[in-house]
Amino acid sequence: MDETLEVMQAAAQSWLEQWLPAIIAFALLVIIWFVIRKVFSAQKDHGADIRYREQGTRLIFRLCGVILLIATLPMNNELRGQLFSLVGLLASAAIALSSTSVMGNLMAGFMLRTVDSFQAGDYVEFRGELGRVSQRGLLHVEIQNETSELVTVPNLLLVQEPYNVVRSSGTVISADVSLGYDIDRRDVEEALLAAIAAAELDNGFVQIRELGDFSITYRASGWLEEAGMLVSARSKLRGRMLDALHDAEIEIVSPSFMNQRRVEGDTKVIPVKGRFRREKHSDGHAEEVLFSKAELASAVEKIERKMKQLKDKLNTDSESHEDIDRDAVKAELAQLTEELEQARIANKEEDKRDENEAKQEELDQKARESEKKDEKAKETVR
């Protein structure tokens, strides 16, 4: 009996020695997994956009977990080497076979993050369509276009095809107009320069873009300091161009205009003055309506960057010779933290609103399909 107990004790001890590393590794992975979930859950409750980090962290965690378990499981070295080779082969096959889909978008996402050519809230023109970046994900970039619709663009397309990014520090605003050869170009340039000044653009200039068969194409351009007002500034520039040209008694008439309507004598196609009410200004209103989600995402990233700069300033205070008011910096950090919390909450509410709208649209679609089925059933009974 004693010999049997000794044999069982030795076998249990041997089994424990073999499996103890794997058990410890598995327990460690479980603990880390719960900690990661708790951290991400807390950040989600505060309205932070963590989808990119969460997806990347989970992917890396799973890969590390598989490698750690293979390294600690009780097996001979030959079998362990074969399993490592299998994992490497599967990873290589996944990258090779899925390079144009999931893995391709994943690698492209890391590349876009590394290049960092645009941030949330920046204007991006892709395939001739202008919009503002509302989200940068692991596999895609979400752009809110000029009709406030959310367009999802895979990361791989942004890597393979060129796109234009409007600099947040400012950009050139331009608008074209075609006028006849019977108008002196100096008069046109003077009127367009006045329009650029009236549109509150800096460093205005006028270009002759094309000498067409029936008309000359002019381009009025000026520097816009606040890139976030891009859509409103373009509309404002075109409106000021109309006003300036009409005030200078310059007709904006295309060749097809004469083909469609007969104009006799020296009749000029210019609006009658004094019949319009005072113009109402709505600067910024278009951007607030069209790019609401992109504005929120941009506000979050701007506050985070500013907070990082202040923290770096505090950390390097001891190394620099400049006198820094640490209390003022800390007070500003506290204020920015509160603003960041409010911006994240607003961003979270915007996401919920989008989800509710998508669910409502899905319910409406199902209701319409159900009505169609009922109508078909009634027709069949008839």
C-alpha positions in Angstrom: 0.0 0.0 0.0 2.8 2.4 0.9 4.6 1.5 -2.3 1.4 2.3 -4.3 1.1 5.7 -2.5 4.7 6.5 -3.2 4.3 5.6 -6.9 1.2 7.8 -7.1 2.9 10.6 -5.3 5.9 10.4 -7.6 3.7 10.3 -10.7 1.7 13.3 -9.5 4.9 15.2 -8.7 6.3 14.3 -12.2 3.0 15.4 -13.8 3.0 18.7 -11.9 6.6 19.4 -12.8 5.8 18.9 -16.5 2.5 20.8 -16.6 3.3 23.6 -14.1 4.9 26.0 -16.6 1.9 25.6 -19.0 -0.6 26.1 -16.1 1.2 29.2 -14.9 1.3 30.5 -18.5 -2.4 29.8 -19.0 -3.3 31.5 -15.7 -1.2 34.5 -16.6 -2.9 34.8 -20.0 -6.3 34.7 -18.4 -5.4 37.4 -15.8 -3.9 39.6 -18.5 -7.0 39.1 -20.7 -9.4 40.2 -17.9 -7.2 43.2 -17.1 -7.2 44.2 -20.8 -11.0 43.9 -21.0 -11.4 45.9 -17.8 -9.1 48.7 -19.1 -10.9 48.9 -22.5 -14.3 48.8 -20.8 -13.4 51.7 -18.6 -12.1 53.7 -21.6 -15.3 52.9 -23.5 -17.4 54.2 -20.5 -15.5 57.5 -20.8 -16.3 57.8 -24.5 -12.8 57.1 -25.8 -12.4 55.9 -29.4 -10.3 52.7 -28.7 -11.4 50.4 -31.6 -8.0 50.6 -33.3 -6.0 49.9 -30.1 -8.5 47.2 -29.0 -8.4 45.3 -32.2 -4.6 45.5 -32.4 -4.1 44.5 -28.8 -6.4 41.5 -29.1 -4.6 40.3 -32.2 -1.2 40.6 -30.6 -2.4 39.0 -27.4 -3.8 35.9 -29.3 -0.5 35.5 -31.2 1.6 35.8 -28.1 -0.7 33.4 -26.2 -0.4 30.7 -28.8 3.4 31.0 -28.9 3.6 31.0 -25.1 1.5 27.9 -24.7 3.5 26.0 -27.4 6.7 27.0 -25.5 5.5 25.8 -22.1 3.5 22.6 -23.0 5.2 19.4 -22.0 6.4 17.9 -25.3 9.7 17.0 -26.9 11.7 19.6 -28.7 11.1 18.0 -32.1 7.3 18.3 -31.8 7.7 21.9 -30.4 9.8 22.9 -33.3 7.3 21.5 -35.7 4.4 23.4 -34.0 6.4 26.6 -34.2 7.1 25.9 -37.9 3.4 25.3 -38.4 2.4 28.6 -36.8 5.0 30.5 -38.9 3.7 28.7 -42.0 0.1 29.6 -41.2 1.0 33.2 -40.5 3.0 33.4 -43.8 0.1 31.8 -45.7 -2.4 34.2 -44.1 -0.3 37.2 -45.1 0.3 35.9 -48.6 -3.3 34.7 -49.3 -5.0 37.6 -47.6 -2.7 40.4 -48.7 -5.5 42.0 -50.7 -8.2 41.8 -48.0 -7.9 41.5 -44.2 -4.1 41.3 -43.8 -3.6 43.8 -46.6 -5.8 46.4 -44.9 -4.2 45.6 -41.6 -0.7 46.2 -42.9 -1.9 49.3 -44.7 -3.5 50.6 -41.5 -0.1 50.3 -39.7 1.5 52.1 -42.6 -1.0 55.0 -42.5 -0.4 55.3 -38.8 3.3 55.4 -39.3 3.2 57.9 -42.1 0.6 59.9 -40.2 -0.3 62.1 -43.2 -3.8 63.0 -41.8 -5.6 63.2 -38.5 -9.3 63.0 -37.5 -11.0 66.1 -38.7 -8.7 66.8 -41.6 -10.1 67.3 -45.1 -9.3 64.5 -47.5 -10.1 64.4 -51.2 -10.2 60.8 -52.5 -11.4 59.8 -56.0 -12.7 63.3 -56.6 -14.8 63.4 -53.4 -14.1 65.7 -50.6 -14.8 64.9 -47.0 -13.4 65.0 -43.4 -11.9 62.1 -41.6 -14.2 61.0 -38.8 -12.5 57.8 -37.7 -9.3 55.9 -38.4 -9.8 52.2 -37.8 -7.6 49.1 -38.0 -8.9 48.1 -41.4 -10.6 51.2 -42.7 -10.9 55.0 -42.6 -14.3 56.6 -42.2 -14.8 59.9 -44.1 -17.8 62.2 -43.7 -18.5 63.7 -47.1 -20.1 67.0 -48.1 -23.6 65.5 -47.8 -22.9 64.4 -44.2 -22.8 60.7 -45.3 -20.2 58.4 -43.8 -18.0 56.8 -46.4 -15.9 53.8 -45.4 -12.6 53.5 -47.3 -10.4 50.4 -46.9 -6.9 51.2 -45.8 -5.5 49.3 -48.7 -7.1 51.7 -51.2 -5.6 54.7 -49.5 -2.2 53.1 -49.8 -2.5 52.1 -53.4 -4.2 55.3 -54.7 -3.3 59.0 -54.3 -5.3 61.2 -52.0 -5.2 64.9 -51.2 -5.0 66.2 -47.6 -5.9 69.8 -46.8 -3.3 71.1 -44.3 -4.8 72.2 -41.0 -2.5 75.2 -41.0 -4.3 76.7 -44.0 -5.0 76.1 -47.7 -5.6 77.9 -51.0 -9.3 78.4 -52.0 -10.0 78.7 -55.7 -13.0 79.1 -58.0 -13.2 79.2 -61.8 -15.3 81.4 -64.1 -15.4 81.6 -67.9 -15.9 84.9 -69.6 -16.0 86.1 -73.2 -13.1 87.5 -75.3 -14.9 90.8 -75.6 -14.1 91.7 -71.9 -10.7 93.2 -71.1 -8.8 90.8 -68.9 -7.5 93.7 -66.7 -11.1 94.6 -65.8 -11.7 90.9 -64.9 -8.6 90.6 -62.8 -9.5 93.8 -60.9 -13.0 92.6 -60.1 -11.8 89.1 -59.1 -9.1 90.5 -56.8 -11.8 92.7 -55.2 -13.9 89.5 -54.7 -11.0 87.7 -53.1 -10.6 90.6 -50.6 -14.3 90.7 -49.9 -14.2 86.9 -49.2 -11.6 87.6 -46.4 -8.8 85.6 -48.1 -5.2 86.6 -47.9 -2.6 86.8 -50.7 -5.1 86.8 -53.5 -4.1 86.2 -57.1 -5.9 85.6 -60.5 -4.8 83.1 -63.2 -5.9 82.6 -66.8 -6.4 78.9 -66.9 -7.6 78.3 -70.5 -8.1 80.1 -73.8 -11.1 78.2 -75.1 -12.8 78.4 -78.5 -15.6 80.7 -77.1 -14.5 81.9 -73.7 -11.5 82.5 -71.3 -11.4 80.6 -68.1 -10.2 82.6 -65.1 -9.3 81.3 -61.6 -9.5 83.4 -58.5 -7.5 82.1 -55.5 -6.7 83.2 -52.0 -5.2 81.8 -48.8 -7.5 80.5 -46.1 -6.1 80.4 -42.6 -8.8 78.3 -41.0 -9.0 75.1 -43.0 -12.0 73.9 -41.0 -14.1 76.6 -42.9 -13.2 75.1 -46.3 -16.8 74.5 -47.6 -18.2 77.8 -46.4 -15.1 79.7 -47.7 -15.5 78.2 -51.2 -19.2 79.2 -51.3 -18.4 82.6 -50.0 -15.7 83.2 -52.6 -18.1 82.3 -55.5 -20.7 84.6 -54.1 -18.3 87.5 -53.9 -17.1 86.8 -57.4 -20.7 87.1 -58.7 -21.2 90.3 -56.8 -17.9 91.8 -58.0 -18.4 90.9 -61.6 -22.0 92.2 -61.6 -20.9 95.4 -59.9 -18.3 95.9 -62.7 -21.1 95.3 -65.2 -19.3 92.2 -66.5 -21.7 89.5 -67.9 -21.2 85.8 -67.0 -22.6 84.3 -70.1 -21.6 81.0 -71.6 -21.9 80.3 -75.4 -24.8 77.9 -74.9 -26.7 80.8 -73.2 -27.2 82.5 -76.5 -28.3 79.3 -78.1 -31.0 78.8 -75.6 -32.4 82.3 -75.3 -32.2 85.2 -77.8 -30.8 88.5 -76.3 -31.3 91.6 -78.4 -29.1 94.6 -78.5 -26.9 95.5 -75.5 -29.1 93.8 -73.0 -27.0 92.7 -70.0 -27.7 89.6 -67.9 -27.1 91.2 -64.5 -29.4 91.1 -61.5 -31.3 94.4 -60.8 -29.7 96.2 -57.8 -31.6 97.3 -54.7 -34.1 94.5 -54.8 -32.4 92.2 -52.3 -32.4 92.2 -48.6 -29.3 92.5 -46.5 -27.2 89.3 -46.8 -27.2 87.1 -43.7 -23.8 85.6 -42.8 -23.7 82.0 -41.7 -20.0 81.3 -41.5 -19.3 77.9 -40.1 -22.9 76.7 -40.1 -22.3 74.4 -43.1 -19.3 72.6 -41.5 -21.2 72.2 -38.2 -24.1 70.4 -40.0 -22.2 68.4 -42.6 -19.2 67.3 -40.6 -20.6 66.9 -37.1 -18.9 63.5 -36.4 -15.6 64.6 -37.9 -15.6 67.8 -35.8 -16.0 65.7 -32.6 -13.2 63.3 -33.6 -11.0 66.3 -34.4 -11.7 68.0 -31.1 -10.7 64.8 -29.2 -7.4 64.4 -31.0 -6.5 68.1 -30.7 -7.1 68.1 -27.0 -5.1 64.9 -26.6 -2.2 66.4 -28.6 -2.2 69.5 -26.5 -2.3 67.5 -23.2 0.7 65.5 -24.5 2.6 68.7 -25.2 1.9 70.0 -21.7 3.0 66.7 -20.1 6.2 66.7 -22.1 6.7 70.3 -20.9 6.4 69.3 -17.3 8.7 66.3 -17.7 11.4 68.3 -19.4 11.2 71.2 -16.9 14.0 69.8 -14.8 16.3 69.6 -17.8 15.6 73.0 -19.3 16.8 76.3 -17.9 13.5 78.1 -18.5 11.3 79.1 -15.6 7.9 77.3 -16.1 4.9 78.0 -14.0 4.1 74.4 -13.1 0.9 75.3 -11.2 -0.5 77.1 -14.3 0.4 74.2 -16.6 -1.3 71.7 -14.2 -4.4 73.9 -14.0 -4.5 74.0 -17.8 -4.1 70.2 -17.9 -7.0 69.8 -15.5 -9.2 72.0 -17.7 -8.2 70.1 -20.8 -8.9 66.8 -19.0 -12.5 68.1 -18.3 -12.9 69.2 -21.9 -11.6 65.9 -23.2 -14.1 64.0 -21.0 -16.9 66.2 -22.4 -15.7 65.7 -26.0 -15.5 61.9 -25.6 -19.0 61.8 -24.1 -20.3 63.8 -27.1 -18.4 61.5 -29.5 -20.0 58.5 -27.8 -23.5 59.9 -28.0 -22.9 60.6 -31.7 -21.9 56.9 -32.2 -25.0 55.8 -30.4 -27.1 58.1 -32.6 -25.6 56.6 -35.7 -26.2 53.0 -34.4 -29.8 53.9 -33.5 -30.4 55.3 -37.0 -28.8 52.2 -38.6 -31.1 50.0 -36.5 -34.1 52.0 -37.3 -33.3 51.9 -41.0 -32.9 48.1 -40.8 -36.3 47.8 -39.0 -38.0 50.0 -41.6 -36.5 47.9 -44.4 -37.8 44.7 -42.7 -41.2 46.3 -42.3 -41.3 47.3 -46.0 -40.3 43.7 -47.0 -43.0 42.3 -44.7 -45.6 44.6 -46.4 -44.5 43.4 -49.8 -44.8 39.8 -48.7 -48.3 40.4 -47.3 -49.4 42.1 -50.6 -48.1 39.2 -52.6 -49.9 36.8 -50.3 -53.1 38.7 -50.8 -52.7 38.7 -54.5 -52.1 35.0 -54.5 -55.3 34.4 -52.5 -57.3 36.6 -54.9 
